[in-house]
Amino acid sequence: MKHFVRKINKVLGIFLTFLMAVIVLDVTWQVITRFILRKPSSFTEELAGFLLIWIALLGAGYAFYTRSHLGIDLLTRKLSGLKKRRVDILVNGIILIFAACVMVIGGIRLVMLTVTLNQISPALGIKMGYVYLVIPMTGILIILYAVSFISEAWQKEPEKISEYDISIID
């Protein structure tokens, strides 16, 4: 499973890089048309907003996998061994439940509602359901990553933190 998750994360990193390149080109074109050509492009602002939504949500999933997402580790830094492993499993379990309930189930409902109501973006003319599709996609990624972390914590021998381990808090 670890190999599969790494492959998915590598593809996600490449896709996020592509989205970042597209948003840079889009905003550059917006600046050129607005200030140099004096005839603003009609779609660039909306496209930049939609790309920002996708980059932010998929980037949150990517950050969760790389463990660079914002977290409060005040308690876990002081724990070691079996207690640390239990807290790690509990925290990832809560994240898994949140991602399943809010992002996947809620996200699918949002996508279905916007598709049913036939909501179309004004400038690009695309269905808003396609824009909101990133919510359940990110939820599925986070669930996959959380299951991987839980599996890893379950199989790993409890680590012992050295008494000389110094943290920022100390």
C-alpha positions in Angstrom: 0.0 0.0 0.0 2.9 2.3 0.8 4.2 2.1 -2.7 0.8 2.8 -4.2 0.3 5.8 -2.0 3.8 7.2 -3.0 2.9 6.8 -6.7 -0.4 8.6 -6.2 1.4 11.4 -4.3 4.0 11.7 -7.1 1.2 12.1 -9.7 -0.5 14.6 -7.4 2.7 16.6 -7.1 3.1 16.7 -10.9 -0.5 17.7 -11.4 -0.2 20.5 -8.8 2.9 21.8 -10.5 0.9 21.8 -13.8 -2.0 23.7 -12.2 0.5 26.3 -10.7 2.0 26.8 -14.1 -1.5 27.3 -15.7 -2.5 29.8 -13.0 0.8 31.8 -13.5 0.1 31.9 -17.2 -3.5 32.8 -16.7 -2.7 35.7 -14.3 0.1 36.9 -16.5 -2.3 37.0 -19.5 -4.8 38.9 -17.3 -2.2 41.5 -16.4 -1.1 41.9 -20.1 -4.7 42.3 -21.4 -5.7 44.7 -18.7 -2.7 47.0 -18.5 -0.9 46.7 -21.8 -3.6 45.9 -24.3 -6.2 47.9 -22.4 -8.9 45.3 -23.1 -9.3 42.9 -20.2 -9.8 39.3 -20.9 -13.2 38.1 -20.0 -12.3 34.6 -18.6 -9.0 35.0 -16.8 -10.3 36.1 -13.4 -12.8 33.3 -13.2 -10.3 30.7 -14.3 -7.8 31.9 -11.7 -10.4 31.6 -9.0 -11.3 28.0 -10.0 -7.6 27.0 -10.3 -7.0 28.5 -6.9 -9.8 26.3 -5.4 -8.2 23.2 -7.0 -4.7 24.1 -6.0 -5.7 24.9 -2.4 -7.7 21.7 -1.8 -5.4 19.3 -3.6 -2.4 21.1 -2.0 -4.0 20.5 1.4 -4.1 16.7 0.7 -0.5 16.8 -0.5 0.5 18.7 2.6 -1.3 16.2 4.8 0.7 13.3 3.2 4.0 15.1 3.6 3.0 16.0 7.1 3.7 19.7 6.5 0.1 20.7 7.2 -0.5 22.9 10.2 -0.7 20.8 13.3 -0.4 21.2 17.0 2.1 18.7 18.3 2.5 20.0 21.8 1.1 16.8 23.3 2.6 14.3 20.8 6.2 15.7 21.2 6.1 14.7 24.9 4.7 11.2 24.2 6.7 8.2 23.3 6.2 4.5 22.7 2.7 3.0 22.8 1.1 6.2 23.9 2.4 8.1 20.9 1.3 5.3 18.6 -2.2 5.3 20.1 -2.6 9.1 19.8 -1.3 8.9 16.2 -3.9 6.3 15.3 -6.6 8.3 17.1 -5.8 11.5 15.3 -5.6 9.9 11.9 -8.9 8.1 12.6 -10.6 11.4 13.4 -9.1 13.0 10.2 -10.4 9.9 8.2 -13.9 10.3 9.7 -13.9 14.0 8.9 -12.7 13.5 5.4 -15.3 10.8 4.8 -18.3 12.6 6.2 -17.6 16.2 5.3 -15.4 16.1 2.2 -16.6 12.9 0.4 -20.2 12.6 1.4 -20.8 16.4 1.6 -18.7 17.0 -1.5 -20.6 14.5 -3.5 -23.9 16.0 -2.4 -22.7 19.5 -3.4 -21.5 18.2 -6.8 -24.8 16.4 -7.4 -26.8 19.5 -6.4 -25.0 21.9 -8.6 -25.2 19.4 -11.6 -28.9 18.9 -10.9 -29.5 22.7 -10.7 -27.4 23.1 -13.9 -25.3 25.9 -12.4 -23.0 27.2 -15.1 -20.0 29.6 -14.5 -20.7 33.0 -16.2 -17.4 33.6 -18.0 -16.2 30.1 -18.8 -19.6 28.4 -19.3 -18.6 25.2 -17.5 -20.8 23.4 -15.0 -19.9 24.3 -11.4 -20.1 20.7 -10.5 -16.8 20.1 -12.3 -15.3 22.9 -10.1 -16.6 21.4 -6.9 -15.6 17.9 -7.9 -12.2 18.6 -6.2 -13.8 18.4 -2.8 -14.7 14.7 -2.8 -11.5 13.9 -4.7 -9.4 15.5 -2.0 -11.5 13.7 0.7 -10.7 10.4 -1.0 -7.0 11.3 -1.1 -7.0 12.3 2.6 -8.8 9.0 3.5 -6.2 7.0 1.6 -3.3 8.9 3.3 -4.9 8.5 6.7 -5.4 4.7 6.2 -1.8 4.5 5.2 -0.7 6.4 8.3 -2.8 4.3 10.5 -1.5 1.1 8.9 2.1 2.4 9.3 1.6 3.3 13.0 -0.1 0.0 13.7 2.7 -2.1 12.2 5.6 0.0 13.5 7.3 -0.8 16.7 6.7 1.9 19.3 9.5 4.4 19.1 11.2 5.7 22.2 12.1 9.3 22.3 15.4 10.0 23.8 15.4 12.1 27.0 17.9 14.4 25.3 15.4 15.2 22.5 14.9 18.9 22.6 11.9 20.6 21.0 11.0 24.2 20.4 8.7 24.2 23.4 11.5 23.3 25.9 
